[in-house]
């Protein structure tokens, strides 16, 4: 190679190599400081796209798990309310049975009617006022659970059963004005107890279903998050090794650039 002063090719090569090493070192230092291997699309465009998709899936699954858990909470509130109604209906059975056997006097029948009327009012109040997070519980959807791609995870959302007001339960305020009326009302009360038992059974089955769904969604979310971590997390062993290599290359690159610049000075000696 001839000697010349127009271009110091060796210095250009050394400078280019030094710039490349500096960029690599900067990337490695960023990975070490952030804990993420991918800090921009330039680091790994395909990996970034994959990681974003995994993160979105994990977020959707986490929300579905929370939806299911909230549905369980609502169903448990409903079950507790229906348990109270069952207790009231059992008391009504006692009143109706006493009134239907003809042993109560007029004052006692009046008292039994008054208590039964209060029971019906309380059942209506439970139906109307039982809420979860400010929303009436009975007759509403308990939870809607979606998979990560936005589709329903079940064809049937868990729901509270029908309303539990006295009309739905088939009860009347006719009370016990006679033995036959008391017998008729006793039959209705017994049927209502069965209806509530069925609704509680349905709620219990939905609680079990939603609990299972919540667990599955939580597990899937964790797996998606783990996969995202595998794609994006910094491998500190590899990163520290790269940092050591780049630091050595920086030192040698600076030395090489210095030597290349000094070599040009040899030309002045030829002119002496």
C-alpha positions in Angstrom: 0.0 0.0 0.0 1.4 3.4 -0.9 1.8 6.2 1.6 -0.5 9.2 1.2 -2.0 12.0 3.2 -5.4 12.4 1.5 -7.1 9.6 3.4 -5.9 7.6 6.4 -7.6 4.4 5.5 -6.2 2.5 8.6 -7.7 5.2 10.9 -11.0 5.0 9.1 -11.1 1.3 9.6 -10.2 1.6 13.2 -12.8 4.4 13.8 -15.5 2.3 12.2 -14.7 -0.7 14.2 -14.5 1.5 17.4 -18.0 2.9 16.6 -19.4 -0.5 16.2 -17.9 -1.7 19.4 -19.3 1.4 21.2 -22.8 0.7 19.9 -22.6 -2.9 21.1 -21.3 -1.8 24.5 -24.1 0.7 24.8 -26.7 -1.9 24.0 -25.2 -4.3 26.5 -25.2 -1.7 29.2 -28.8 -0.8 28.5 -29.7 -4.5 28.8 -27.9 -4.8 32.1 -29.5 -1.7 33.5 -33.1 -2.4 32.4 -33.1 -6.1 32.8 -34.6 -6.4 29.3 -32.9 -7.8 26.3 -35.2 -5.9 24.0 -35.5 -2.2 24.6 -36.4 -1.1 21.1 -37.5 -2.6 17.9 -34.0 -2.3 16.6 -32.8 -4.8 19.2 -35.1 -7.6 18.0 -38.1 -6.7 15.9 -39.5 -10.2 15.7 -38.9 -10.8 19.4 -40.5 -7.5 20.3 -43.6 -8.4 18.3 -43.8 -11.8 20.0 -43.3 -10.4 23.4 -46.1 -7.8 22.9 -48.5 -10.5 21.8 -47.6 -12.7 24.9 -48.0 -9.7 27.2 -51.4 -8.8 25.7 -52.6 -12.5 26.1 -51.4 -12.5 29.7 -53.2 -9.3 30.5 -56.5 -10.6 29.0 -56.2 -13.9 30.8 -55.5 -12.1 34.1 -58.6 -10.0 33.7 -60.7 -13.0 32.9 -59.4 -14.7 36.0 -60.5 -11.6 38.0 -63.9 -11.6 36.3 -64.4 -15.2 37.3 -63.3 -14.5 40.9 -65.7 -11.5 41.1 -68.4 -13.8 39.7 -67.7 -16.3 42.6 -68.0 -13.5 45.1 -71.4 -12.4 43.7 -72.7 -15.9 43.7 -71.6 -16.4 47.3 -73.5 -13.2 48.2 -76.5 -14.7 46.5 -76.1 -18.0 48.2 -76.0 -16.3 51.6 -79.1 -14.3 50.9 -81.0 -17.5 49.7 -79.8 -19.2 52.9 -81.6 -16.5 54.9 -84.7 -16.9 52.8 -84.7 -20.7 53.5 -84.6 -19.9 57.2 -87.5 -17.6 56.8 -89.5 -20.2 54.8 -88.8 -22.9 57.4 -90.3 -20.6 60.0 -93.2 -20.1 57.6 -93.7 -23.9 57.5 -94.1 -23.9 61.3 -96.6 -21.1 61.2 -98.6 -22.6 58.4 -98.6 -26.1 60.0 -99.8 -24.6 63.3 -102.5 -22.6 61.6 -103.7 -25.6 59.5 -104.3 -28.0 62.4 -107.1 -26.0 64.0 -105.6 -25.7 67.4 -104.9 -21.9 67.3 -107.4 -19.4 68.6 -108.3 -16.2 66.7 -105.6 -14.1 68.4 -103.0 -16.7 67.7 -104.0 -17.0 64.1 -103.9 -13.2 63.8 -100.4 -13.2 65.3 -99.3 -16.0 62.9 -100.7 -14.0 59.9 -98.8 -10.9 61.0 -95.6 -12.8 61.4 -96.0 -14.5 58.0 -96.7 -11.1 56.4 -93.5 -9.8 57.9 -91.7 -12.8 56.5 -93.0 -12.2 53.0 -91.9 -8.5 53.3 -88.5 -9.5 54.4 -88.1 -12.0 51.5 -89.1 -9.2 49.1 -86.5 -6.9 50.8 -83.8 -9.5 50.4 -84.7 -9.9 46.7 -84.5 -6.2 46.1 -81.7 -5.0 48.3 -79.1 -7.8 48.0 -76.3 -6.2 46.1 -72.7 -6.8 45.0 -70.6 -3.7 44.3 -73.7 -1.6 44.0 -75.5 -4.0 41.5 -78.6 -6.0 42.4 -77.6 -9.6 42.6 -80.7 -11.6 41.7 -81.6 -12.0 38.1 -78.2 -10.7 36.8 -75.1 -12.1 35.1 -72.5 -13.1 37.6 -69.5 -13.2 35.4 -68.4 -13.0 31.8 -65.1 -14.8 31.2 -63.1 -14.3 28.0 -60.1 -16.1 26.6 -57.0 -14.3 25.5 -58.3 -14.0 21.9 -61.5 -12.3 23.0 -63.9 -15.3 22.8 -66.1 -16.6 25.6 -64.4 -19.3 27.5 -67.8 -20.9 28.2 -71.0 -21.0 26.2 -72.9 -20.3 29.4 -72.0 -17.4 31.6 -72.6 -18.1 35.3 -75.8 -16.4 36.4 -77.8 -15.9 39.6 -81.1 -17.8 39.3 -84.5 -16.2 38.9 -85.6 -13.4 41.2 -86.6 -14.7 44.7 -89.5 -12.3 45.3 -92.7 -13.7 46.8 -94.4 -13.6 43.4 -91.7 -15.7 41.7 -91.8 -18.1 44.6 -95.6 -18.4 44.3 -96.3 -17.1 47.8 -99.4 -15.0 48.7 -100.3 -12.7 51.5 -103.6 -14.5 51.9 -102.2 -16.0 55.1 -104.1 -18.4 57.3 -107.8 -17.1 57.4 -108.9 -20.7 57.5 -107.5 -24.3 57.7 -107.8 -24.8 54.0 -106.0 -21.6 53.2 -103.3 -22.5 55.6 -102.9 -25.9 54.0 -102.8 -24.3 50.5 -100.1 -21.8 51.7 -98.1 -24.6 53.3 -97.9 -26.4 50.0 -96.7 -23.2 48.3 -94.1 -22.6 51.0 -92.8 -26.2 50.6 -92.6 -25.7 46.9 -90.7 -22.4 47.4 -88.2 -24.1 49.7 -87.5 -26.6 46.9 -87.2 -23.7 44.4 -84.6 -22.0 46.6 -82.7 -25.2 47.1 -82.5 -25.7 43.3 -81.3 -22.1 42.8 -78.7 -22.6 45.5 -77.6 -25.8 43.9 -77.2 -24.0 40.6 -75.3 -21.2 42.2 -73.0 -23.7 43.9 -72.3 -25.5 40.6 -71.5 -22.1 39.0 -69.2 -21.2 41.9 -67.3 -24.4 41.3 -67.2 -23.8 37.6 -66.0 -20.2 37.9 -63.4 -21.2 40.5 -62.0 -23.7 38.1 -62.1 -21.2 35.2 -60.3 -18.6 37.4 -57.6 -21.2 38.3 -57.1 -22.2 34.6 -56.9 -18.6 33.4 -54.5 -17.7 36.2 -52.2 -20.6 35.2 -52.4 -19.7 31.5 -51.6 -16.1 32.3 -48.6 -17.2 34.3 -47.4 -19.4 31.4 -47.8 -16.5 28.9 -45.9 -14.2 31.2 -43.1 -16.8 31.6 -42.9 -17.1 27.8 -42.6 -13.3 27.5 -39.9 -13.3 30.1 -38.0 -15.9 28.2 -38.1 -13.7 25.1 -37.3 -10.3 26.6 -35.3 -10.9 29.8 -31.6 -10.1 29.8 -29.3 -13.1 30.1 -26.9 -11.6 32.6 -24.3 -14.3 32.0 -24.2 -13.6 28.3 -24.5 -9.8 28.8 -21.7 -9.5 31.3 -19.5 -11.6 29.0 -20.4 -9.3 26.0 -19.6 -6.3 28.2 -16.2 -7.6 29.0 -15.5 -8.4 25.4 -16.7 -5.0 24.2 -14.6 -3.2 26.9 -11.5 -5.0 25.7 -12.3 -4.2 22.1 -12.9 -0.6 23.0 -9.4 -0.4 24.6 -7.7 -2.1 21.6 -9.8 0.0 19.2 -8.7 3.2 20.8 -5.1 2.0 20.7 -5.4 0.9 17.1 -6.9 4.3 16.1 -4.0 6.1 17.9 -1.5 4.0 16.1 -3.2 4.6 12.7 -3.1 8.4 13.3 0.6 8.2 14.3 1.5 6.3 11.1 0.6 9.3 9.0 3.2 11.3 10.8 5.9 9.0 9.3 5.3 10.8 5.9 6.7 14.1 7.4 10.0 12.3 8.1 10.3 11.4 4.4 10.1 15.1 3.6 12.9 16.0 6.0 
